[in-house]
Amino acid sequence: MTAQPHHRPPVHSPDRPSRRALLGGAAVAALAVATGAGRASAASATWPTEFPLPDGFLPEGITIGAEPYAYMGSRANGAVYRTDLRTGEGMVIHEGGTGLVSVGMKLDRDGLLYTAGSTGVARVLDVRTGELVTTHRLTDPTGHFINDVILLGDRAWFTDSRDAVLYGIPRGRRAGGIRALPLVGDWVQTPDVNNANGIVATPDGRGLIVVSSSPGRLYNVDLKTGYATEIALTGADDVVNGDGLVRIGRTLYVVQNRLNRISVFDLGAGATTATLRRTLTDPRFDVPTAAARWRDRLYLVNARFTSPQTPDTTFDAVAVTL
């Protein structure tokens, strides 16, 4: 795949708005409040709800920062693709390389992108330049699958789908040691399948919620001890094929990839129970693996695991309303 622009996002003018524009904007905002409709929601309602990715890209992870750009990683060569959510246009900002993989990813406020590298590594990129900042060796390259990541406190935490361990690396450009956190307690590690996958912070910010894809369980993990408490489910027997997680307040969205659905749970106090509220499905889902939120939408990448994974295979991302 060549790293050529695939529709370049627009460049915003740095000029300051006029006083008339500011007053006009204030009037519009006041009207929006009075009518119960926000300007932001009205604007985003016209944005595209699906957009293409380069052929053969093999996407799996997606993250969205403070600006309306989605970043998606490639299993083909570790490249990173950026899409402007307002237009659906995008371009490759990091070319990757032979033998590299980018799966789960999270963008920090400082423009650093943390990516799970599958084969035992975590990489940190600068999305403003597209350059690699550093590579962290977390495990041996074989027998492990560094799959997803969340930012919490002063660390980025990564899951290993083939081992009962979470790995924390320092955020930012400062040096620091890698922390390995073995999962104990209720955690069940099933051999020869993907276990720990998606990961988010608990509502109180003191722990982590991890989904185990097989056999489909949710766990609340204590960051101090690694003790994993299985989250008791009501309204669902399991979350089999659970992949990417998104949490908004006490609402937890679980992407179940090969089932082509998102299960929406209400978390109880302490995040040790979860009640199924509803499920989201869409005919455009084609094995969605990860999701990221922007305003009142979830954006998902279709990994298309059940389709041929060739350089000519087409891929896309889609949005659904929350």
N, C-alpha and C positions, 0 to 999 in steps of 0.2 A: 504494500500500500504506500503510495506516495503521500507525503505530508504537504499537500497543496491546499490553499484555502478552498473551503466548500461554502461559499457565500460569507463574506466578511461582515461581522456585526457592525452596526453604525457607530461612528465616533460622535460623542456628545460634545457640544460646545461648552467651554468653561465660562462663557460670558455670564455675568450676573443679570438676573431678570430686572426689568424696569419696575418702578413703583406702581405703574398702572397694572402690570402683569401680576404683581404681588397682591394688590387690592382685588383684582379680578379673581385670583386664585382663592383668596380668603372668602369672597362671596360665594364661590362655587362650593367650597368646603362647608360653609355655613348652611347652604341649601341642602347639601348631601346629608348633614347631620339631622336637619329638620325633617327630611323625608325618609330617614332611616337607611339610606343607601350611600356607601362610601365611594369617593372618587376612584380609589385604588381598585376596588372590586369592579366598578363599571368599566375601567380601562382594561383590566386583565380579562374581562369577559370576551373581548374581541380578539384576544391572543390565540394563536393556533393551539389545538389540542393534540396534535400529532406532528412529528417532524422526522425526516429521514436521517440516517447515519450512513457513513461510507459503506459501500459493499464490502463484505468480508471483515467488518470491524470486530465482530464477536464481543458485543458489550455485555457487561454484567453489573457494574456499580454505577451509581449516580449520586451527585451531591449538588446542592444549590446554596450559594452564599447570600450576602446582604443585598447584592444586585441581581437583577433578573437574568442570570446566566446559569445554565446547567452544565456540569462537567461530568463526562462519562469516560470510563476506562475500557481498554481493549484487552481481551484475552489472547489476541493474535500476536501482539508485539509490545504490549505495555503502553501504547499511545494514549493520549488524553485528548478528547474532543470537547470543544466548548460550543454551546448553542445559546443564542439569544432567544429567550422565551417570548419576547414580544413579536418576533418575526419568524422564528423557526429556522433561521439561517445560522450556519456555524462553520467552524474550521478546526483543524488539528492544531493544537498549541504545543504539544509535546510529541515528538515522533516515536519515542520508545526505541526498541532495538531487538535484535534476534535473541530469543530465549526469555524475554521479559513479559510479565503479565501484570495487568492492573485490574483488580476486581473491586472489592469494597473500598470506598473512599469518603473522606470528610474534608471540607474546606474550612479553615480557621479564619478568624477576623483579620489576621495579618497577611492574608493572601497565600499562606502555605497550605498545600494540599497533601494530606496523608493518605497513602494508598497501600492496600494489602497486596503483596506481591506473589501470593500463592506458594511459591517454592522457597518458603522459609525466610522471606525478607519483607521489610516494610520500607517504602521509599517516601521521601518528602520532596515535593516539587514547589516551585514558585510559579503561580499561575500568571503573574504579571510579565514574566520573562519566558516561561516555558522551560526553565532550566532545572536540572536535578540539583537539589540542595544537599541531600545526604541519603545514604542507604544503610539501614540497620539490619544486621544479620540476627534474626530471632531464633532460628532453629536450623537443623541440618536441612539440606535441600530436598531430601527424599523422605518419605514417610510422614510428611506434614502438609497442611494446606492452610496457609494464612489467608483468611477469608474476608473478614469485615472489620470495621473500626468505628470507634466513637471517641469524641473528645470530652474529657471530664477532668476538671481540676487542672493540674499541671502536666497531665499526661494524655497521650493517645493510647487507647486500649484496643488490642487486636485479638480476634478469635483464631483458634487453630482447629479446623474441623476434624482433624485426625488425631488430636491429643487433648486431654483434659487439662489444658493450661491456657490462661490468658496472659498476654504480654503487654506491658506498659512502657512506652518510650517518652522521653521528655518532649514537651511542646516547645516550639520556637527553635531558634538557631543555637541555643546554648547546649553545651555538652552535658552528659549525664548518663547514668547507668540504665540498663534495661532491667525492668522488674518482671520476673516470672511469677505468676500467681496460680498455683495448682488448684483445680476445682475439686472440692471434697463435699461431704455432707450427702445430700440427696442426689447429687449428680450421678448419672448413669452413662458410661462411655461404651457405645456399641462398636465392636470392631468392624473394620473394612467398609464403613459407610461414613457419610458426612454427619457429624454431630454438631458441635457449636458452630453457629452461623451468624445470623444477625445479632446486633448488640446495640442497646440504648441505655441511657442513664435512668435510674429510678426517679419518680417525681420529686423526692426530697433531695436528689443529687448526692446521696451518700453511698449508693450502690449501683449495680448494673443489672439489667435484664437481658438474658441471653436465651435465644431459641435454639433448641437442638432439633435439627431437621428430621433425624431418625432416632426414636420413633415419633417425634413430634411433641416435645414438651417445652414449657417455659420455666425459666429459673430466675430467682432473685439472688444475686451473688454479692456477698459481703466483701468489700474491697480490702478490708484489713486481714481477713482470715482465708478468703477464698471459699467460705462455706456457701454452698448453693442450696437454697430452699426451693423445692418445686412449687410453682404457682398453681394452686388448685383452680381448675377450669369449671365453669358452669355454663351449660348450653352448648358445649362442644366436648367431644371425647379427647381430642388431641389437636395439634397444629402440624400434622405431618406435612412434609415438604416446606416447612417454614423456612423462609429465606430472609429478605430484608425486613427490618423493623423501623417504624416511625412512631414516636410518642409525642402527643400534644396534650399537655396537662396530664390527666388521668386516663386519657383515651390512648389505647395501644393498637396500632395497625400492623397486622402480620401478613406479609406477602407470602402466599403459598404457591410456589412457582408452577409446578406441573399441574396443579389443580386450577390454574388460571383464575385465582380469586384472592381477595383481601378480606381477612377476618378482622372485625372491629370489636375490641374488648374494652369494657370499663374496668379499670383497676381498682381494687378495694384498698382500704387503709393499710399502709405498710407494703403495698404491692406484693402481697402473698396470695391474693385471689384475683381472678379475672372472669368477668361475666360477658358472654358473647352478646353483643347488641345487634349486629347485622353483618352481612357479607356484601362485598362489592364485586361485581363481575362486569365484564365488558367484552363484546365480540372482538375487539381489537387486541385483547390480551393474547400473547403467544409466548407463553412461559416467561412471565415477568419475574425478575429476580430481585430487584431493589427498587426503592422508592425514595423520593425527596419531596418535601413540602415547599410550596410557594403560595402564600396567602390562602385562598380557599380551594387549592388544588393539590393533588398528589401527582407527581410526574414519575413514570415508571419506564424502565428499559425492557424491551423484549429480547431475551437471550435466544429464543427459538431453539432450545436444546433438542426438540424432536424433528428439526429440519436439518438438511445437510449443512455442515459447517465448512463451507468452501470460500475461496476468495470472491466468488460471484454471488454468494448469499446476501440478500438484502436484509437490512435491519432498520428498526425505528424505535422511537420513544413516544409514549402517549400520556395524556393527562386525563384525570377523572376529577369530578367535583366532590369535595368532602361533604 
